[in-house]
Amino acid sequence: MTSAGNDDDAVVDDGPANSGPPAVPLLVPRDPIVGPLTQTSDLLAWARRLAAGPAQPVAIDAERASGFRYGGRAYLVQLRRPDLGTTLLDPVALGDLQVLDHPLARSEWVLHAATQDLPCLAEAGIRPRRLFDTELAGRLAGFPRVGLAPLVERMLGLQLRKGHGAADWSTRPLPHDWLIYAALDVEVLVDLRDAMEDELARQGKLDWAHQEFAALVAAPPPAPRPDPWRRTSGVHKISDRRALAIVREVWLARDSLARRRDVAPHRVLPDSAIIAAAAARPTNLTALVSLPVFSGRMQRRNADLWLTAITRALALPAEELPPPRFPGDGPPVPAKWASRDAVAAARLQSAKAGLAELSERVHTPVENLLSPDLVRRVLWTPPDTDGSGLGAALADVLAGRGARPWQIELTEPVLRRAIVDATGH
């Protein structure tokens, strides 16, 4: 689990999290905490314990320090198997957790918001063969709040402790109350999994969940983002190519320095400073440090680095300046559809209305019915087929782009109707 989760993420308003008796606070783990393990011999002993006995579900969580350190590595991993209890692992001290991969392969992993933890767990040397994602289960069930604490309260009548999710988990030694917090995150995760499975079965959505979980397991590692500097906060306000070059060069200089120091980039230089430099285009140190965001002691200490990056951008020939927008392979932003292709805009408008109605009917968020990016791609360039072959062609396109069978069954008629209605035949 990660501090980036949003406990208040609204999906469908179907009442309070727990309409029964007041939730019972879950203050301490039921078993003594083992760890954090830092010695390879202890890790090997735990691997042998996992390999013994029946293959039961294993609750897994990870804590990172993304707001403090460079990258998203795991600084603590929590494992709980009902028959073995909970252990906490220090993957930094241990080097990696690869010795656990084989014994864990027998078990279904139970995670909350799996996509947030799977990359750092893979980096530590372990990956699931089967999993159950309780957060995704909550979304498919149409629950209004799908954070771990609200789901545990709703489904189990228990109240989880809060307070350390956004902590610097690279701290050593970790405070005792942080370890209690971490252990409680996996304490009832298997119980929550069982309750969510029953709920999905009651709603007739368990097969949907199985398909989604299988897709998470099969998904390849995320590809590197093209032009990651374009995600600088505020860059959407800049269209001048020379200013964009300054953003790029300063961002790259910051990223290199942050990587060397193992510090989160925003702690080296805030995004607002990069945008300010792009707008002001200072040509000397005096002009640079006169900018309010560059006047602090840390920024003055690195002023030569930032000015070198700015100077490099100002000296670039015109043909090497970045384009205003990344030339991706997808459709334009929806706001420009009407001016670029009125028929495509009509398709998109119709599909949005149809998918919103479908979402209400099946009590599942629109973005879980079909990814917005996939909807836009299909409707911007629909299959070159009409009449009786359109449905099959749409299904093939959706499947080719990763849509699951349950998604295709539900959404293909909506997209087909939107395409037909926009063209009139």
N, C-alpha and C positions, 0 to 999 in steps of 0.2 A: 504494500500500500504506500501511497505517497501523499505528501502534504498538498499536492496539486488537486486532489479530489475535491468535489463540491457537494457537500451534504444536502444542499438546498436546490439541487438541479431539478427544476419542475418538469414533469412529464404529463401526468394526468392527475387532476385533483380528485382523489377518491377517498378523502377523509383523513383523520389524524393517523399518526404512525401507530398508535396503540390505543384503541378505544376501550380496552379492558382496565384492569386494576393498574395503579401506578407502577412504572418500571422499577425493578429491583436493581440497585447499583451493583455493578460488577467491579469490585475494588481490588481483589487479589486473585492470582491464579489458584486453581484448585490443587496444583502440584508444585513442589519446589522448583524454582528456575534452575536449569542446568546451563552453565556458561555465563558470559560468552566464551566459547571455546576458542583458544588461540594456539593450541599445540596440535601438530599433525597426528600424534599418537591418539589424542582424544577424538579427533575427527575420524580416524580409522575405526576406532571402537564404536562410534556412533553409526558409521556405515555398516558395520557388521550387525548391529542391532536392527537397523532398517531392513537388511537383507533377510533377517530371520522372521519366521512366523508368516501369517497370511498377509496378502497385499491389501492393506486398508487405505482409505483416503488419507492424504497428508495435507494438512493446512500449511501454507507457505506465505510468507510476507517478507518484504525487504524495506529497509530504511536507507535513504540516500541523503546527500547534503548538497543538493543542486543549487540552492541559493547561496552556498558558501564556497563550494569547491568547483573546479572545472570538470565538466562532464557529468554523467549520471551513474557512476559506479555505486554498487551497494556497499554500505559501511556496516550493516548489520543484517543478517538473514535469520528469520525465525521459522522453525519447523515444529509441527506438532502432529503426532500420530496418536490416536486415542489410547492405544495400549502402551505407548512408550512415554507419553507426556511431551513436554515442550523443551526444546533446546535452542539456545541462541548461539549464532556462529559469527565470528569476526573474519570476514573474507579478506580483509587487508592483512591481518597478521598471518592467516593461513595460506595466503598466496592465491589459492582458488579452491573451489569445492568440487572439483571434477570427480573425486573418489566417490561422491554421493550419487553421481549420475546414473550408474547402473542399478543400484538398489532402489532409487527413486523411480526408475523407469517402470517398475511393476505397478505403481500406485497411481491412482487418479489424484492430480494436484487440485487443491481447492484454494483459489485466490480471490481477492476482491480487486476489481479493476485490473485484470491481468495484463492488458497492454502496457500499463505503466511499469510493471515489475519484470515482465519477461525479458526485456533487453538487458537489464543489469544482471539478472540471474544467468542468462546465457553467457554474458561476459565473465561471470564467476565460474562457468563450466558446467552448469546444469540446465536441462530443458525438459519440458513435459512431453509425454506421449499421449496422455489424456488429461483433460482438465475440466473443472467446473468453476465458472466465474460468477460469483454471487452478485456483483454489481450489474453485470450484463443480464443476469436472470431477473433482477429487479426492474430493469428497463423493459425487457420483454413482457413482464407481468403488468406493466403500466403503472408502477408505483410512482408517486409524486416525488419521493426523496429516496435516492438510491446510494447514499453514502453508507459506510459500514455501520456507524452508530445508529442512524435511523432504521436501517433494516433489522439490526439486532433487536432494537426496541420493539419494532412492529411485529416481528415474527417470533421472538423468543421472550419478550417481556423483560429484557435486561437492559441496563443503562451502562454503556461503556464510558470509561474515563477518557477525557480529552486533555489537550494541553501541550503535547510535545511533538505533534506531527511535523511542524515546521522548524524543529530544532536542528542544530548543527550536529548531525550524527557522526561526523568525523572526529568529534571530541573524544579524547582518551585520558583517563578512564571514563566510561559512560556512567553518569549518575544512576544510583539505584532506582529512583522513581522513574527514570526513562526506561530502564530495563523492565520494570513492572508494566509500564504502558505498552512496550513492544510485545511482551508476552501475552498481554490481554488481547492484542489484535488477532492472535490465532487461537485464543482460548476456546471460543465457541464457533469458529468458522465452519467446522464440519457439521455441527448442529444446525447452523444457518443454511448450509448447503442442503441438508435433508429437508428442512422446512420449505426452502425455495423450490426444490424438486417436486414436493407435494403440491405446492401452489401452481406451478407450471403445468403439472399433470391435470389439475382441476380445471385450468383454463384451456386445456387442449393445446398447449404451446411447448410441451416438453420436447417434441421432435424438432421444433424450431431451435430450441436451445442447444440440442445435441449437434445440429448442423453448424450453429455459430461457434460452439466450442471446438469442433473439429477444424473449422476454418482458422481459428486462432493458432492451433497447434501446427497446422500446415503452412501458415504464412511465412514467407521468407523474411530475412532481416530487412528492416526498412532501408531503402536506398538513400544515399546522401542527398541532402537538399541542394538543388542547383541554386547558385547565388545566395547562400544563407544570409549574407549581409542585407539582403532586401527585407528581412524580417525586423530590421531596426525599427523600434517604435517611433512613429512620426515620419517615416520615409515616404509614406503615401502623399505627403504634402509637397514633395519635391519632384519636379518633372524636368528641371534643367539638367542636362547630361553632365556638365562640369561639376555641379553640386553633387550629383549622384556619384561621380568618381571620387570626390572627397569622402563621402559616406563609406564607399567601398574600401578605400585605402586606410582610413582611420580604423574602420571595423577590423580589417585584417591585422593591423598593427596591434590593436587591443587584444584580439583573439590569440595572437602569438605570445604576447606578454602574459595573458591569463593562463595559457596552457603551461608555460614555463614555471609560473609561480603556483600552479594548481589552485587558482582562485576563480570564483565565478566572474565572468567578464564584466557584469554590471558593477562589481565592486572595484574593478580597475578603472573604469570610465563609464558613467551612465549614458544611456542612449541619447538623452537630451543634450549632452555635450557634443556628441557626434553630429546631431542635427544642427546645433548652434554653429559649429565650425563650418558645416556645409553652407549655411546661410551667410555667414560673415566673411568667409574666405580670407582669413588673416594671412599676411605674407611675411610676418616677422614675429619673434617671441613676445615683444611688447604688445602687439595687437592681439595675439592669442591669449595671453594671461589676463588681458583686460576684460575678456569675456567672463561673466560671473561664474559660469560652470567650470571654468579653467583656473579660477583664482585661488583654489584651495591648495594646501601644502602638497598633497599627493599629486595633483595635476601639474603643479609647478615643477615637481621633481621629475616628471616624465614629459615635460613640455617639449624637449628636443625631439623626442620620439613622435609626438603628435604633429609637430610642425614639419618634420621630415615627410610624414605621410601626406599631409596637406600639400606640401610643395611638389611632391611626386604627382599628385592628382592634377595640380594646376599646370604641370609641364607636359601632360600627355597630349599627343597629337589627336586631332578630332576623330580620326577613324578608330581610335582605341578607347573612346569614351563609351560607357555602358548605355544601352538603350533605355528609354524611359520605363519600359516594362519588360519583364523577362519573357522572351519569345517562347512560351511553352507550347505544348501540342494540344492544349485543350481549347474549349470555346471561350469567347470573350466573357467578361463579367456580365451578369444578367441585366444590369442597368443599360447596357449598350445594345442589347438584342433588338429592341424595337427599331433603332436606326440602321442596324446592319441587316436584319432579316425579319420583317414583320410577321411572316408566317411562323418562323421558329419561335418568336416571342409569344405568339398566340398558343403554340403548342405548350410552351413552358407554363404559361398562365393557367391553361386548362389542366395540365398535369398537377400543378401545385394544389389546385382546388380539389382534384380527385384524390390525391394522396392525403390531404388534410382530412377529407371525409373518411377515407379508409382508416387512417390513424385513430380517429374518434371511434370508429365502429369496432376495431379489434383491440383498442386500448394498448397501443404500442406506438412509441414516438416515430415520427416520419423518418428521422435519420436512421432508425434501425430497420424500417421497412426497406429502404434502399438509400445508399449514400447519395447526398445531394450532388456530388461531383459526377457520379455515374448517371444520374437523372439528366444533368445538363449535357453531358457528352452524347447520350442517346438521342436527346431531343434536338440538339443542334445539328447533328448529322444522322438522321434516322436511316434504317435500312432502305435501300433502293428497291423496295417491294411494296406492292399494295394489294388490296383484295384479300383473298383467303390465305395468302402466304405471309402476310405481315406479322401475324401472331407468332408463327414459328421462327421467323427471321429475328424478331425482337427477343424471343427467348434465347436464341443462339447468341446474340450480341451480349445480352445480360450475363449469360453463363460464361462467355469468353472473358468477360471483365470481372469475374469473381463473385457474381450474385449467387446466393444459395438457392436450392430448389424451392424452399418455402417462400422466399422473397419473390422469385419469378412467378410462382403461381398466383400470388396476391397482386403484384404490381404490373405485370404484363398487360392485363386488360385495361388498366388505368392509362398506361402509356399509349397503348394502341388506340384507345378512344380519343386521347388528346391529339394524336397524329391525324387521325381520320377527320375529326371535327375541324381542325385548322385548315385542312385542304378541301373539305367539302365532299370527299369521296373516299 
